[in-house]
Amino acid sequence: MDLSELERDNTGRCRLNSPVPAVCLKEPCVLGVDEAGRGPVLGPMVYAICYCPLSRLADLEALKVADSKTLSESERDRLFAKMEEDGDFVGWALDVLSPNLISTSMLGRVKYNLNSLSHDTATGLVQYALDQGVKVAQVFVDTVGLPETYQERLQQRFPDIEVTVKAKADALYPVVSAASICAKVARDQAVRNWQFVEKLQDLDTDYGSGYPNDPKTKAWLRKHVDPVFGFPQFVRFSWRTAQSILEKEAEDVTWEFLDQGSDPSHSCNLCRNCSNARSFNPLCQLGIKPVPWSCRDTTNPLVPQQELPDKLFYFTVLEVGSPRPGY
């Protein structure tokens, strides 16, 4: 699988896809949706679709695809290679969401939780297949949240398609199993070949499973947190595990007004209480734990440039996802 686009820029998202089989442009198709990497604190989340003509579904089943979690890495790689060989009737597409995108979405002024991000990504991939001319007749989805609510939402979006949303769909429907294999192969490769933009000393690539409750993963996080600049962009800094380590390991930064005319009793907490705190996400990504500071306007805690020391003003204008100072 060619993930060179992701390796060039792993700060946002990228979409990859196979060529669309000619038969899928002519015959009604079945399409499966699944993801890999929803829960880990490290690395991207990958959504995948896999599709084939209804007339060739038995051929897909003959590959003996299964829920990717029940397969070894070598088995997943072998099955994905087989699907690639059968590209005359099997197609796939991926959406790779970086840790940086996930966390900045979840911690933005307008909250965009992981379920909503997952639903919208899956919906976008189904629409992508339609836009490519695939004649999608049936869609099977491994649920996120309540399957009934999710199915109703997708059915409203795609009224001409028969939609089925089930828990454990990756173990029930071969086309969803195939999508889960595509997603897992892509995530494993992305994690294995992750390009760190930060200049980390003594980088340890033994991350463990990447899940928050894994002692090896926690040890990796503690080893690679910087007291000022926080975590590398490989880390989902919105996860509670990462935040707890920041609270223990990161330095406090006090923000002070230089304008003597400001009211010292008028204060707010930059991270938690200001709905328009544009600099919230970058601060958290930097590993900085803001303390209450005075501001002139509660609706806009960003202070004019001349009222802040030069060294502090940088953090108020830092755009989400931009390189962090010192790295």
C-alpha positions in Angstrom: 0.0 0.0 0.0 1.4 3.4 -1.0 1.2 5.8 1.9 3.8 8.2 0.6 1.3 11.1 0.6 0.7 10.5 4.3 4.4 10.2 5.0 5.0 13.6 3.3 2.4 15.3 5.4 0.9 13.5 8.4 -0.6 16.5 10.1 -4.1 16.4 8.5 -5.9 13.7 6.6 -5.4 12.0 3.3 -7.5 9.8 1.1 -6.2 6.8 -0.8 -8.1 4.5 -3.2 -7.7 1.7 -5.6 -8.8 2.0 -9.3 -12.5 1.5 -9.7 -13.2 -1.9 -11.3 -15.0 -1.5 -14.6 -17.7 -4.0 -13.5 -18.5 -1.8 -10.5 -19.5 1.0 -12.8 -22.1 -1.2 -14.5 -23.5 -3.6 -11.9 -25.2 -3.0 -8.5 -22.5 -3.3 -5.8 -22.4 -4.0 -2.1 -20.1 -1.8 0.0 -18.7 -2.3 3.6 -17.4 0.3 6.0 -15.1 -0.2 9.0 -12.3 1.6 10.8 -9.0 0.8 12.6 -7.4 2.8 15.4 -10.4 4.5 16.9 -9.3 3.9 20.5 -5.5 4.3 20.6 -3.8 7.3 22.0 -1.0 7.0 19.4 -1.2 7.2 15.6 -4.0 7.9 13.1 -7.5 6.5 12.8 -8.2 4.9 9.4 -11.7 4.5 7.8 -12.0 2.2 4.9 -14.6 1.1 2.4 -14.5 -2.1 0.3 -16.9 -2.9 -2.5 -17.7 -5.4 -5.2 -20.6 -6.3 -7.4 -23.4 -8.3 -5.8 -22.9 -10.9 -8.4 -19.3 -11.4 -7.2 -19.9 -11.4 -3.5 -19.4 -15.1 -3.3 -15.9 -14.6 -4.9 -15.1 -12.1 -2.1 -16.3 -14.6 0.5 -14.1 -17.3 -1.1 -11.1 -15.2 -0.1 -12.0 -16.1 3.5 -11.8 -12.5 4.7 -12.5 -12.1 8.4 -12.6 -9.5 11.2 -9.1 -8.0 11.1 -8.8 -8.2 14.9 -8.9 -12.0 14.6 -6.1 -12.1 12.0 -2.4 -11.9 12.4 -0.5 -9.0 10.7 0.9 -11.5 8.1 -2.6 -12.9 7.4 -4.0 -9.4 6.9 -1.2 -8.4 4.6 -1.8 -11.6 2.6 -5.5 -11.0 2.3 -5.1 -7.4 1.3 -2.6 -8.5 -1.4 -5.1 -11.0 -2.6 -7.8 -8.3 -2.9 -5.4 -6.2 -4.9 -4.8 -9.1 -7.2 -8.6 -9.3 -7.6 -8.9 -5.7 -8.6 -11.0 -6.6 -11.6 -14.0 -6.8 -9.2 -12.9 -5.5 -5.8 -12.3 -1.8 -5.0 -11.4 0.1 -1.8 -10.8 3.6 -0.5 -9.3 4.9 2.7 -9.5 8.1 4.8 -6.5 8.5 7.1 -7.1 10.9 10.0 -4.0 12.1 11.8 -3.7 12.3 15.6 -3.4 16.1 15.2 -6.6 16.4 13.3 -8.5 14.2 15.7 -7.4 16.1 18.8 -7.8 19.6 17.4 -11.3 18.7 16.2 -12.3 17.4 19.6 -10.9 20.3 21.5 -12.0 23.1 19.2 -14.3 26.0 20.2 -17.1 24.1 18.5 -16.8 20.6 19.9 -16.6 17.9 17.2 -16.6 14.6 19.1 -15.1 11.3 17.9 -18.5 9.8 17.1 -19.4 12.7 14.9 -16.0 12.6 13.2 -16.4 8.9 12.6 -19.9 9.2 11.2 -19.0 12.0 8.9 -15.9 10.2 7.6 -17.8 7.0 6.9 -20.5 9.1 5.1 -17.9 10.9 3.1 -16.4 7.6 1.9 -19.7 6.3 0.8 -20.3 9.5 -1.1 -16.8 9.3 -2.6 -17.6 5.8 -4.0 -20.8 7.2 -5.6 -18.9 10.2 -7.0 -16.5 7.8 -8.6 -19.4 6.2 -10.4 -19.7 3.0 -8.3 -23.3 1.7 -8.5 -23.8 1.2 -4.8 -27.0 -0.7 -4.0 -26.3 -1.9 -0.4 -24.1 -0.6 2.4 -23.1 -2.5 5.5 -21.5 -0.5 8.4 -19.9 -1.5 11.7 -21.6 0.8 14.1 -20.3 3.7 16.2 -22.8 4.5 18.9 -26.4 3.3 18.7 -26.8 1.3 15.4 -30.5 2.4 15.0 -29.7 6.1 15.1 -26.6 5.7 12.9 -28.6 3.6 10.4 -31.4 6.2 10.3 -28.9 9.0 9.6 -27.2 7.1 6.8 -30.6 6.0 5.3 -31.7 9.6 5.2 -28.5 10.7 3.5 -28.7 7.9 1.0 -32.4 7.1 0.4 -31.8 5.1 -2.7 -29.4 2.7 -1.0 -30.3 -0.2 1.3 -28.3 0.6 4.5 -27.6 -1.9 7.4 -25.7 -0.8 10.5 -24.8 -3.5 13.0 -22.5 -4.0 16.0 -19.7 -6.4 15.1 -20.6 -6.0 11.4 -16.9 -6.9 10.6 -17.6 -10.4 11.9 -21.0 -10.7 10.2 -20.6 -9.4 6.7 -17.6 -10.3 4.5 -17.6 -7.0 2.7 -17.2 -5.2 6.1 -14.5 -7.7 7.0 -12.7 -6.8 3.8 -12.9 -3.1 4.7 -11.6 -3.8 8.2 -8.6 -5.5 6.7 -7.9 -2.5 4.4 -8.1 -0.1 7.4 -5.9 -2.2 9.7 -3.2 -2.8 7.0 -3.1 1.0 6.4 -2.9 1.9 10.0 -0.2 -0.6 10.8 1.9 0.6 8.0 1.3 4.3 8.9 2.4 3.6 12.5 5.4 1.6 11.5 6.6 4.2 9.0 5.5 7.3 10.9 7.7 10.4 10.0 8.3 12.4 13.1 8.6 16.1 12.3 10.0 16.7 15.7 13.7 16.2 16.4 13.4 13.7 19.2 16.4 12.5 21.1 16.7 8.7 21.7 13.4 8.0 19.9 12.0 4.7 21.0 9.7 3.2 18.3 8.5 0.4 20.6 5.1 2.0 21.4 3.3 -1.1 22.7 -0.2 -1.5 21.4 -0.9 2.3 21.4 -3.9 1.9 23.6 -4.2 4.1 26.7 -4.2 1.2 29.2 -1.1 -0.4 27.9 1.8 0.1 30.4 4.4 0.2 27.5 2.4 2.9 25.8 2.1 4.9 29.0 5.9 4.6 29.5 6.5 5.8 25.9 4.3 8.8 26.5 6.2 9.7 29.7 9.5 9.3 28.0 8.6 11.5 25.1 6.7 14.4 26.7 8.6 17.7 26.6 7.9 19.9 29.7 7.3 22.9 27.5 6.4 21.7 24.0 4.4 18.6 25.0 4.0 15.6 22.8 5.0 14.9 19.2 2.2 15.0 16.7 2.0 11.2 16.8 0.1 11.5 20.1 -3.6 12.3 20.4 -3.2 15.0 23.0 -7.0 15.2 23.7 -7.0 11.6 25.2 -7.3 11.6 29.0 -4.1 9.5 29.3 -2.1 12.1 27.5 -3.7 15.0 29.4 -2.9 13.4 32.7 0.7 13.1 31.8 0.8 16.7 30.7 -0.7 17.8 34.0 2.1 16.0 35.9 5.0 16.6 33.6 4.4 19.9 31.8 5.5 23.3 33.1 3.0 26.0 34.2 3.0 29.2 32.2 1.6 32.4 33.8 0.1 35.0 31.4 0.4 38.5 32.6 -1.2 41.8 31.5 1.2 44.7 31.0 -1.6 47.2 30.7 -2.0 48.8 34.2 -5.4 49.9 33.3 -6.8 46.4 33.2 -9.0 45.2 35.9 -7.0 42.5 37.9 -10.3 41.1 39.2 -11.5 40.4 35.7 -9.9 37.0 34.8 -10.7 33.9 33.0 -9.1 30.5 32.5 -7.9 30.4 28.9 -8.2 26.6 28.5 -11.6 25.9 30.1 -13.9 29.0 30.3 -13.5 31.2 27.3 -15.7 30.0 24.4 -13.6 32.0 21.9 -10.2 31.0 23.1 -8.6 30.5 19.7 -5.3 29.6 21.2 -6.7 26.7 23.3 -5.7 23.9 21.0 -2.1 25.0 20.3 -1.5 25.6 24.0 -2.6 22.1 24.9 -0.7 20.6 22.0 2.4 22.5 23.2 1.9 20.9 26.6 1.3 24.3 28.3 -1.1 24.3 31.2 -2.5 27.9 31.3 -3.4 29.4 34.7 -6.1 32.1 35.1 -5.0 35.4 33.5 -6.6 38.8 33.2 -8.4 39.7 30.0 -10.3 42.8 29.0 -13.1 41.1 27.2 -14.6 37.7 28.2 -15.9 37.2 24.7 -12.4 37.5 23.2 -9.6 36.5 25.6 -7.0 37.2 23.0 -5.1 40.3 24.0 -3.9 42.9 21.5 -0.3 42.4 20.5 1.0 45.5 22.2 -0.3 44.3 25.6 1.8 41.1 25.6 5.5 40.5 25.8 6.9 39.6 22.5 7.8 36.1 23.6 4.3 35.4 24.7 2.4 36.8 21.8 3.7 34.0 19.6 1.4 31.5 21.3 -1.7 33.7 20.7 -1.3 33.6 17.0 0.0 30.0 16.5 -2.3 28.2 14.1 -3.5 24.7 14.9 -1.2 22.1 13.4 1.7 24.4 12.7 5.2 23.4 13.8 5.9 24.0 17.4 8.7 26.3 18.5 11.9 24.6 19.3 11.0 21.6 17.1 
